[in-house]
């Protein structure tokens, strides 16, 4: 990542400021830990919550390899599901959040408090596969989304966003003391987090209110969006959520107005294309690689010329390399002619010659 | 294969008919030609088992493959039409002589065939072949079975017309393609002898003369074809890949034949013995049938083709379509057929069940090969029943024509005929 870039970039004084801006957010990769801890069919909505957040996060760019998805029960293949292999988050079954490409890393009875803490702290048995590990480093932004139930982080992280959609969610984040942590909860201590909408065909509630409005908000976010955390705090006021969502930003170093949503929910890479070479000074290490600009230009032109456009437009039929030997053709057709004349008499010869 | 994502009917049709036709498919030929273009013998991979003349033929027409197969089917239908028309004339002539010689008992005159009822038979034969779903499947699957059928139909045409050279050449071509039409040598010989009024008598020299002539023509053409194939590819690989493949049955892909299941569970120790048994089984019926049906060679051809398509090592539904095309020619036997309902229902049911059980076995995984082989067995049993039913009806009619329609035992009570 950063060390590789420095092999090829040289910073000039004009570019220095730009580079500073380029590396401003401090993180280079994003992780998400999405947990649903409730079991049984009537807790369908918690699984739908988690899968909706999973879907949004994937849409904004975080790959499956960087998502740890923990679902305590299988709603899609539950025998009470009238539409098997689907989990719907909106009534009238508008949106199937289960889809074809859901990768659940912890399922069923593997979702326990102990496993959750082990994932976050990294203290897993050596035989655990990579898909079940949180392999974050100190440049990772982590999103943790908990729903369904009711700790201190020791895993490596750059910044952490904690979202809790449970009853009395604020009680979780009141205990946090790790640095660089932002937390959102759907309800205060003493309040209950309420479910949003039942679906009469499936027979259970599909979503919780807070997550429903959170996801409505997230649907408007795309990878290039500049919405910041202050907008996220405004999601689901008391009039819509009935419970009072709360948030905690005192442990966070940056101002929440400067933090983009996509810093946590998406895996947005900053890419800047430049035609000039940029010198990066210390502490970044650089190697002397000269690449004159003119060479780049000529290369691009010759590439265009090399494209065989004429051949592509006029598709010629395949050339066949094998041809039957001449002796064979001669022999075969002589025989055929002989048989023909034997059968029908030599009087037809005059028609040929 | 995910059935939910299949949109095009062509794709489903491909997989459906893939179930019943496994051999001689066009993509195999394409692969053989591609290997040739790369400078490798097409028999090097173990997929291509077609004869070199097919390679030569398809080298030119590979881009128009569908048209070729459609034309082959049309050619077969036309050849069958002309052959049956000529055969009907022969039948009439024989009937006329027999009537004049008063060989028929008086009460079996209702069994005599009239021109009126026989007028549409050639057309029916051609339509039976063209409109048979098996033929259509075989054409859509682009299987070289269509070409084999065309050659056999042309052979039948030449035999019926009486041209022994052409008949020998087409028979040699059919044998060259797959070995089994060798059994059609005997009925062709019998028919040609009959046509030339040479009695089948072991002491007569004219019989031996004609037989040797025909044999020489046949064997000579066969040798010429094999040598031409050698010159095409400059190697003798094709002998083991084509004939060795047919005779030693190395490929046990499930098909509608009887070999695959048996040999899949066979111990290596006994394999050679049972291969010999199975292969002899195909050729074995020729001699007894020829002796019984020496007066009726065309019916013998029908029975031989049926036996080949039931007992050959790699049957496809195209072979079945060929002998089924002949059924309208034996319309007059309808009153003597005993199992027609059972046979037709079983054939229909089995044809419907083949893809179902294949899907259950291979894709759903809830059945196993026994299910599919059961249907294969049932299908072949139904075919055997069909053929033996027609055989019974034919012999019974002949018996009635010589002994009268209402049979009486020695004491005068009514008797029935039983096929022993």
Interface residues (C-beta under 8 A of the other chain):
Chain A: X317 X320 X321 X322 X323 X324 X325 X327 X328 X331 X332 X335 X339 X342 X343
Chain B: X33 X36 X37 X38 X39 X56 X59 X63 X163 X165 X166 X169 X224 X228 X231 X232 X234
